[in-house]
């Protein structure tokens, strides 16, 4: 898993989590 811990990393992390969730649902 790629985690980007930056000033806005938290927000991006949430978006990445949503993308991974979609990929899991698509799989």
N, C-alpha and C positions, 0 to 999 in steps of 0.2 A: 504493500500500500504506500502511495506517495503522499506524505503529509507535509504541507507547507506552513511552517510556523512563522508568520510575519505579522506586522501590525494589522494587516487585513487578512492574515492567514486564517483566522477563525472563520470569517465569513466564507472564504474560498473552501475551507475544509468542509463546511456544511454543504456547499454546492457539490463538492466532489462526492460526499456521502450520498447525496440524492442521485447523482449520475451512477454511482456503483449500484445503488438500489435498483435503478431502472435496468441496468445491465443484468443484474441477478434475475429480475422479473422476466427479461427478454430471454435469458438462457433457459 
